[in-house]
Amino acid sequence: MFSLFVVCYLLSLKNIFCTIIFARTKFYMENTYGDRMSYDLIIIGAGPGGLTAGIYARSRMMSTLIIDAAEVGGQLVSLYPDKAIQNYPGFERIQARKLSDRLYAQVESLGCEIKDKEKVIDIMDSDEKLVVITDKDEYHTHSVIVATGMGMFRPKKIGCKGEDKFENKGLYYILPPKEELIGKNVIVFGGGNSAVEMALIADSVTSTTIVHRRDELRCDESNTIALKDSSIRTVMSSELVSVNGDDSVRSVTLKKGDETFDTEADIVVILIGISSDLEDLKRWDLELTESGLVKVDNAMRTSRNGIFACGDAVDYEGKYKQITTACGEAATAANSAYKFVKKPYWA
């Protein structure tokens, strides 16, 4: 009797094992295109929007690939990794790089495949699927979310004398690590949130000046108050004429009205915005707005079937560009992609 029980038990285990193997094989076959993996969703861009879209896609158990032409994190790591973010829900204050790291870790833990330093060249139609062609490979997918942010961005330059000569020799477009600022005269150019926040970071370790070409800053009120409470020297209504020095920066020449004067400087940080390369959006045959960004409906659908978009890559009336905005749009885009691919009865 006992032997019969053991035999039956082993046979049941065998059946369960075979069922699991069959299910896994069926899943693989259904998600393979020839010799290549076919995904439910490919997300182009690994900034906060793209990573959030990955989180929501994986909650729906969609096979997901995230591709980024640079490094994971987008502007959080490329432009202001040391910036203190104070308006992201759940954190009174979090460093930009740490927020990026947390998002990255969450996406990886959910099983998203991520490829960085791989540029998407084109998105082509193929039967009932899309083919994403990169500079390294091509991938087949049922849907795409464009979350490229402002594209392959680069910092805006002032265009003054000495700017090119001293780049990376005391002149930067991103704040150097704090330990490199100690004992130096730092001058930050710009009047937006990034400029003020970087000046506040520098002020915590060294003498800092912020220069703005207008008579009023354009940052959030909370940053204006923090600036007033700091020891930062402000020079308003002034323009940068030249950056001066020998092997490295020694001073800058400023112009205020009819007056021109020199100010000592060891480190110059220019934070006046970024220039965007949005040519990819045109090449991908997406309908664009007058501002050159992707036109979407309230479900984050683009003009091409199966392609959705979110974050700074999209534009609509009343758009407020914030990290949380990108994340909200990403959730909507991922849900729309899920409904498009899986076609649940309730959709």
C-alpha positions as CSV (number, residue, x, y, z in Angstrom):
1,M,0.0,0.0,0.0
2,F,2.8,2.4,0.9
3,S,4.7,1.5,-2.3
4,L,1.5,2.3,-4.3
5,F,1.2,5.7,-2.6
6,V,4.9,6.5,-3.4
7,V,4.4,5.6,-7.0
8,C,1.3,7.8,-7.3
9,Y,3.1,10.7,-5.6
10,L,6.1,10.4,-7.9
11,L,3.8,10.3,-11.0
12,S,2.0,13.4,-9.8
13,L,5.3,15.2,-9.3
14,K,6.2,14.2,-12.9
15,N,3.0,15.6,-14.2
16,I,3.5,18.9,-12.4
17,F,7.0,19.1,-13.6
18,C,6.0,18.4,-17.2
19,T,3.2,21.0,-17.0
20,I,5.7,23.7,-15.8
21,I,8.2,22.8,-18.5
22,F,5.4,23.0,-21.1
23,A,4.2,26.3,-19.8
24,R,7.7,27.8,-19.8
25,T,8.4,26.4,-23.3
26,K,5.1,27.8,-24.6
27,F,5.9,31.2,-23.1
28,Y,9.3,31.2,-24.7
29,M,7.9,30.1,-28.1
30,E,5.2,32.8,-28.0
31,N,7.8,35.4,-27.2
32,T,10.5,34.5,-29.7
33,Y,10.7,35.9,-33.2
34,G,12.9,33.6,-35.2
35,D,16.2,33.6,-33.3
36,R,15.4,36.9,-31.6
37,M,13.5,37.6,-28.4
38,S,10.1,39.4,-29.0
39,Y,9.0,41.6,-26.2
40,D,5.6,42.8,-25.2
41,L,7.0,46.3,-24.7
42,I,10.2,48.2,-25.5
43,I,10.8,51.5,-23.6
44,I,13.1,54.0,-25.2
45,G,14.7,56.0,-22.5
46,A,15.8,55.2,-18.9
47,G,15.1,58.4,-17.1
48,P,12.4,58.5,-14.3
49,G,9.6,58.3,-16.9
50,G,11.1,55.3,-18.7
51,L,11.9,53.5,-15.5
52,T,8.5,54.1,-14.0
53,A,6.9,52.7,-17.2
54,G,9.0,49.6,-16.7
55,I,7.8,49.2,-13.2
56,Y,4.1,49.4,-14.2
57,A,4.7,47.1,-17.3
58,R,6.2,44.4,-15.1
59,S,3.4,44.7,-12.6
60,R,1.3,43.5,-15.6
61,M,3.8,40.8,-16.3
62,M,4.7,42.2,-19.7
63,S,8.1,41.2,-21.0
64,T,9.9,44.5,-21.1
65,L,13.2,45.9,-22.5
66,I,14.4,49.4,-21.6
67,I,17.0,51.0,-24.0
68,D,18.9,54.2,-23.4
69,A,21.5,55.9,-25.6
70,A,23.4,57.1,-22.5
71,E,23.3,55.9,-18.9
72,V,20.4,54.9,-16.8
73,G,18.9,57.8,-14.9
74,G,18.6,60.5,-17.6
75,Q,19.0,64.0,-16.4
76,L,19.1,62.9,-12.8
77,V,22.7,61.6,-13.3
78,S,23.8,63.4,-16.4
79,L,23.1,67.0,-15.4
80,Y,22.6,67.3,-11.6
81,P,23.5,64.1,-9.8
82,D,24.1,66.0,-6.5
83,K,21.0,68.0,-6.7
84,A,18.7,67.7,-3.6
85,I,15.2,66.9,-4.8
86,Q,12.6,68.1,-2.3
87,N,9.3,67.7,-4.2
88,Y,9.3,64.0,-4.9
89,P,6.6,62.3,-2.8
90,G,7.8,60.1,0.0
91,F,11.1,61.9,0.4
92,E,11.6,65.2,2.3
93,R,14.9,65.4,0.5
94,I,16.8,63.0,-1.7
95,Q,19.8,63.3,-3.9
96,A,19.1,63.0,-7.6
97,R,21.5,60.1,-8.1
98,K,20.1,58.3,-5.2
99,L,16.6,58.6,-6.5
100,S,17.8,57.3,-9.9
101,D,19.5,54.4,-8.1
102,R,16.4,53.5,-6.2
103,L,14.3,53.5,-9.4
104,Y,16.9,51.4,-11.2
105,A,17.1,48.9,-8.4
106,Q,13.3,48.5,-8.4
107,V,13.1,48.0,-12.1
108,E,15.8,45.4,-12.1
109,S,14.2,43.5,-9.2
110,L,11.0,43.3,-11.2
111,G,12.8,41.6,-14.1
112,C,13.1,44.4,-16.7
113,E,15.9,43.9,-19.2
114,I,18.0,47.1,-19.5
115,K,20.5,48.0,-22.2
116,D,22.4,51.4,-21.8
117,K,24.7,53.1,-24.2
118,E,22.7,51.8,-27.1
119,K,21.0,54.3,-29.4
120,V,17.7,53.6,-31.1
121,I,18.0,54.5,-34.8
122,D,14.5,53.7,-36.1
123,I,11.2,52.1,-35.3
124,M,9.7,50.1,-38.2
125,D,6.5,48.3,-38.8
126,S,6.7,44.5,-39.4
127,D,3.5,42.5,-39.9
128,E,1.7,42.8,-36.5
129,K,4.8,43.8,-34.6
130,L,7.3,46.7,-34.4
131,V,11.0,46.4,-35.0
132,V,13.3,48.7,-32.9
133,I,16.6,49.1,-34.7
134,T,19.6,50.3,-32.7
135,D,23.2,51.0,-33.4
136,K,24.0,47.5,-32.0
137,D,21.0,45.2,-32.8
138,E,17.4,45.0,-33.6
139,Y,14.5,43.9,-31.4
140,H,10.9,42.8,-32.1
141,T,8.1,44.1,-29.9
142,H,4.3,44.4,-29.7
143,S,4.5,48.0,-28.4
144,V,6.8,50.9,-27.7
145,I,6.9,53.7,-25.2
146,V,9.0,56.7,-26.2
147,A,10.5,58.2,-22.9
148,T,13.5,59.9,-24.4
149,G,13.1,63.1,-22.4
150,M,14.8,65.9,-24.2
151,G,16.8,63.5,-26.4
152,M,20.6,63.6,-26.5
153,F,20.8,66.9,-24.7
154,R,23.8,69.1,-24.1
155,P,24.2,72.1,-21.8
156,K,23.6,75.5,-23.3
157,K,26.7,77.8,-23.7
158,I,26.9,81.5,-23.1
159,G,29.2,82.0,-26.0
160,C,31.6,84.4,-24.2
161,K,35.4,84.7,-24.7
162,G,37.4,82.0,-23.0
163,E,34.4,79.7,-22.5
164,D,35.7,76.9,-24.9
165,K,39.3,77.4,-23.8
166,F,38.7,76.8,-20.1
167,E,36.1,74.0,-20.4
168,N,37.1,71.3,-17.9
169,K,39.9,73.5,-16.8
170,G,37.9,75.3,-14.2
171,L,34.8,75.9,-16.3
172,Y,32.0,73.3,-16.1
173,Y,28.4,72.7,-17.0
174,I,27.7,70.5,-14.0
175,L,28.8,71.1,-10.4
176,P,32.0,69.2,-9.6
177,P,32.1,67.0,-6.4
178,K,31.9,69.0,-3.2
179,E,35.4,67.9,-2.1
180,E,36.8,69.6,-5.2
181,L,35.2,72.9,-4.3
182,I,36.7,73.4,-0.8
183,G,38.8,76.5,-0.6
184,K,37.9,77.7,-4.1
185,N,36.0,80.7,-5.3
186,V,33.0,79.3,-7.1
187,I,30.8,81.4,-9.4
188,V,27.5,79.9,-10.7
189,F,25.8,81.5,-13.7
190,G,22.0,81.1,-14.1
191,G,18.8,82.0,-12.3
192,G,16.7,78.8,-12.4
193,N,16.2,76.1,-9.9
194,S,19.3,74.1,-11.0
195,A,21.6,77.1,-10.7
196,V,20.3,78.1,-7.3
197,E,20.4,74.6,-5.9
198,M,23.9,73.9,-7.2
199,A,25.0,77.3,-5.7
200,L,23.5,76.2,-2.3
201,I,25.5,73.0,-2.5
202,A,28.7,74.8,-3.2
203,D,28.0,77.3,-0.4
204,S,27.9,74.5,2.1
205,V,31.7,74.1,1.6
206,T,33.1,77.2,0.1
207,S,32.7,80.9,-1.0
208,T,30.0,81.1,-3.7
209,T,28.6,83.7,-6.0
210,I,25.6,83.4,-8.3
211,V,25.3,85.7,-11.3
212,H,22.1,86.2,-13.3
213,R,21.5,88.3,-16.3
214,R,18.1,89.5,-15.2
215,D,17.0,91.4,-12.1
216,E,14.8,88.6,-10.8
217,L,15.4,84.9,-10.4
218,R,13.1,82.3,-12.0
219,C,13.4,79.6,-9.4
220,D,10.8,78.2,-7.0
221,E,10.0,80.4,-4.0
222,S,11.4,77.9,-1.6
223,N,14.8,78.2,-3.4
224,T,14.6,82.0,-3.3
225,I,14.1,81.9,0.5
226,A,17.0,79.4,0.9
227,L,19.2,81.6,-1.2
228,K,18.4,84.7,1.0
229,D,19.2,82.7,4.1
230,S,22.5,81.6,2.8
231,S,25.9,83.4,2.6
232,I,25.8,83.3,-1.3
233,R,26.7,86.6,-2.9
234,T,24.2,87.5,-5.7
235,V,25.1,89.6,-8.7
236,M,21.9,90.5,-10.7
237,S,21.4,92.1,-14.1
238,S,24.9,91.1,-15.1
239,E,26.4,89.3,-18.1
240,L,29.5,87.2,-18.5
241,V,31.9,88.9,-20.8
242,S,34.9,86.6,-20.6
243,V,36.5,83.8,-18.6
244,N,40.2,84.6,-17.8
245,G,43.2,82.7,-16.7
246,D,46.4,80.9,-17.7
247,D,46.3,77.1,-17.4
248,S,43.1,77.3,-15.5
249,V,40.4,79.8,-14.6
250,R,41.5,82.8,-12.5
251,S,38.8,85.3,-12.9
252,V,35.7,86.4,-14.9
253,T,34.8,89.7,-16.4
254,L,31.2,90.8,-15.8
255,K,29.2,93.6,-17.3
256,K,26.4,95.4,-15.4
257,G,24.8,98.2,-17.3
258,D,27.7,100.3,-18.6
259,E,30.1,99.1,-15.9
260,T,32.6,96.3,-16.6
261,F,34.5,94.6,-13.7
262,D,36.6,91.5,-12.9
263,T,35.8,89.1,-10.1
264,E,38.2,86.4,-8.8
265,A,37.1,82.8,-9.7
266,D,38.6,79.4,-9.5
267,I,35.6,77.4,-10.6
268,V,32.9,78.6,-13.0
269,V,29.7,76.6,-13.4
270,I,27.3,77.6,-16.2
271,L,23.7,76.4,-15.7
272,I,21.5,78.2,-18.1
273,G,19.6,75.3,-19.6
274,I,20.0,72.5,-22.1
275,S,19.9,72.3,-25.9
276,S,17.9,69.3,-27.1
277,D,18.4,67.0,-30.1
278,L,14.9,65.9,-31.1
279,E,15.7,64.7,-34.6
280,D,14.9,61.1,-33.6
281,L,11.3,62.0,-33.1
282,K,11.0,63.2,-36.7
283,R,12.8,60.1,-38.0
284,W,10.4,57.8,-36.2
285,D,7.5,59.4,-38.1
286,L,5.6,60.6,-35.0
287,E,3.2,63.5,-35.2
288,L,4.8,66.4,-33.4
289,T,3.5,69.5,-31.7
290,E,4.5,73.1,-32.7
291,S,7.3,72.8,-30.1
292,G,8.7,69.7,-31.8
293,L,7.7,67.3,-29.1
294,V,5.4,64.2,-29.4
295,K,1.7,64.8,-29.7
296,V,-0.3,62.4,-27.5
297,D,-3.9,61.9,-26.5
298,N,-5.0,61.5,-22.8
299,A,-4.0,57.8,-23.0
300,M,-0.5,58.7,-24.1
301,R,-1.1,57.3,-27.5
302,T,0.9,58.7,-30.4
303,S,0.0,59.0,-34.1
304,R,1.5,55.5,-34.7
305,N,-0.3,52.4,-33.8
306,G,1.3,50.6,-30.8
307,I,3.6,53.5,-29.9
308,F,3.0,55.5,-26.8
309,A,5.0,58.3,-25.2
310,C,5.5,60.0,-21.8
311,G,7.7,62.5,-19.9
312,D,9.6,65.5,-21.3
313,A,9.3,64.0,-24.9
314,V,5.6,64.8,-25.0
315,D,3.8,68.2,-25.0
316,Y,0.3,69.4,-24.5
317,E,-1.5,72.4,-23.2
318,G,-0.8,73.0,-19.5
319,K,2.1,70.6,-19.3
320,Y,4.2,71.1,-16.2
321,K,7.6,69.4,-16.6
322,Q,8.4,67.7,-13.3
323,I,9.7,64.2,-12.4
324,T,6.3,63.4,-10.9
325,T,4.5,64.5,-14.1
326,A,6.7,62.1,-16.1
327,C,6.0,59.3,-13.7
328,G,2.2,59.8,-13.9
329,E,2.3,59.9,-17.7
330,A,4.5,56.7,-17.6
331,A,1.9,54.8,-15.6
332,T,-0.8,55.8,-18.1
333,A,1.4,54.9,-21.1
334,A,2.3,51.5,-19.6
335,N,-1.4,50.8,-18.9
336,S,-2.3,51.8,-22.5
337,A,0.4,49.5,-23.9
338,Y,-0.9,46.7,-21.8
339,K,-4.4,47.1,-23.1
340,F,-3.1,47.3,-26.7
341,V,-1.0,44.2,-26.4
342,K,-3.0,41.9,-24.1
343,K,-6.5,43.1,-24.9
344,P,-8.1,42.3,-21.6
345,Y,-11.9,41.9,-21.6
346,W,-12.4,44.9,-19.4
347,A,-10.6,47.2,-21.9
